[in-house]
Amino acid sequence: MAVRTFIEAIRTALASEMRRDPAVIVLGEDVGVKGGVFLATDGLFGEFGPERVIDTPLTESLIVGASIGAAVNGLRPVPEIQFADFIMPAFNQIVSEAARMRYRSNGTFGCPITIRSPFGGGVHGALYHSQSLEAFFTHVPGLKVVIPSTPHDAAGLLRSSIRDPDPVLFFEHKKLYRSVRGEVPDSDFTVPLGKAQVTRSGTQITVIGYGLMAHHALDAADLVESEGISAEVIDVRTLRPLDLDTLLSSVRRTGKCVVVYEDNKFGGYGAEISAILAEEAFDFLDGPILRVAGPDVPAVPYAQTLEEWFMVHPDTIADAIRRLAAY
Amino acid sequence: MADASIGTSELAAEHGLHDEDLLRMYRLVVLARAIDERMWVLNRSGKAAFVISGQGHEGAQVGIVSSLRPGLDWLVPYYRSIAAVLTFGMTPRDILMAQFARGDDPSSGGRQMPGHYGSVEHNVLTTSSPVATQLLHAVGIALAAKIRGTGQVALTELGEGSSNQGDFHEGLNFAGVHRLPVVFVVENNGYAISVPMSLQVAIPDIATRAAAYGFPGVVVDGSDVLACYRAGREAIDRARRGDGPTLIEAKVTRLTPHSSDDQQTKYRSPEDLTAGRERDALPWFRQQLRDAGVLHEEREAAIAAEVKAAVDDATDWAEEQPEPDPSAALRHVFAERGVAS
């Protein structure tokens, strides 16, 4: 068991999957000699060579589209979109093609690709290096969407994604890359897709988050503990398919729920969680389901003061918990 | 078509073929046309909601695709590829099953509009409607072929309208950089639905663009089946040798409206339509084979009768097959446990 940063966990899991399965290839912008702008693929080029670690031109649509074709012809591509903010040119390939290939062929063609992409704010990335884009993709049946929050889960979920027979969008929160460390087994362990995790037990309020927000939710639960509020925290981990059972069993017990997400509030992923819980757990609720999310401006601004204003903080979550606890 | 009297004419020998090959190609052009015409009859008689046609493209498709190796290579088609998919192994029944949207339609189980071909059995990749997306899949198939050393070639077809999409540029550029075993076939019929060439591009030939990607671009007369055959063979051989991609532009004609929901007399003049019909590969090829002594009245009639029987059989058989059960519509969103994927 080694203590690794989040980015080290990604890198070692990628390397171990490439050793395990010669069909796994990595392609994207700067993923080769440079090892990726965040060094997620550092060392892979040296170990596996230019045929399996491919520096592409600046062509997001090609990166995904060629991955789809390569997957059809026997490979397991792990394309990287350098920043989630730049995924838009590939949207058609992801949504019209990868997500629908199995359905539209009546189950005869599959598309086993895992699209990795760094996302999220709090890193001075401004409008185009900070976005949270999961809601665009969780809307689409046929795609799996994964957002790990710990080095352990990053490694285990990445392995499961690569081995999965269907397309997976694997979003990695940039702020976690080097700020979070944790124990990661040296084995080829996996963490199953579609399973949320209760990361803190509590009795009065359920707080649901993912990515950086899974950490902020834990911090917020600590903040309110001394005030006698017992908050349970759930890390969603796989946004789609959603582990509704874990969410429902918690909310039916606590009767109160705060959903936290970094993306703009209106129409964000947490809105869907909130709607589902309202439908499925209404009889158990003792207060409104609250959403703590980013403000509805087009993106994260750059200046320190503005970025601070945009981001969800543990304090903001704690305030929502207190408000809800008062019901 | 086993017939001891069929030998090797001068025309066939010129192309390194036997008369049997020429007759096979002729039959495919005739067959594709006959199925296509049947699809329109079904549409106009209320039995099929939609038709998208390959009429006018068949000669180019049969000629070019004939050199692909079934069972090894990949065909990444588009919605006018009816003759191409027949050449590569799909059957009249397969196509009529899609036209009737039947549950066992091998392309999509009745989920897609007709004309969205696909067959896992024949290495024909499933097709979507957004144009030019399929180029990148062909490039990826070729990339995997190169990495895995399979000796496969991927061939994809598109219209000239699609050549203005960004995916065209991204795909050809990457294929050129890595000298991938892929052939891009632009079937230029002069119209992107209603928009003529003059409003699509500022150059006369799409094939010119290949120069910007570092591989050959070839213009071929789509009404000349054997010229298309030569262009296809050369490009496919070149790809298989590891010498990289080719862009083939076949100048074809669109004999029908864009689809059954289009009225092309609104934007094409009677003269244009007449000129377009004169560029139909089918009568040209028929005459060429007659002149070469490959085709004579008896053989022609035998092929016509055999094709009619095949189309009738496919129509009747497909119509009798059950429609998809709505309970199946939830299936295959993701791989199903215990089902090979």
Interface residues (C-beta under 8 A of the other chain):
Chain A: I25 E51 R52 T56 P57 T59 S61 L62 V64 G65 A66 S67 I68 G69 A70 A71 V72 N73 G74 L75 P77 P89 N92 Q93 S96 E97 R100 M101 R102 Y103 R104 S105 N106 G107 T108 F109 G110 P141 G142 K144 P165 D166 P241
Chain B: W74 V76 D105 P106 S107 S108 G109 G110 R111 Q112 H116 G118 S119 V120 L125 T126 S128 P130 T133 L135 L136 H137 A138 V139 G140 I141 A142 L143 A144 A145 I147 R148 T150 Q152 A154 G166 D167 E170 G171 N173 F174 V177 R331 H332 V333 F334 A335 E336 V339 S341
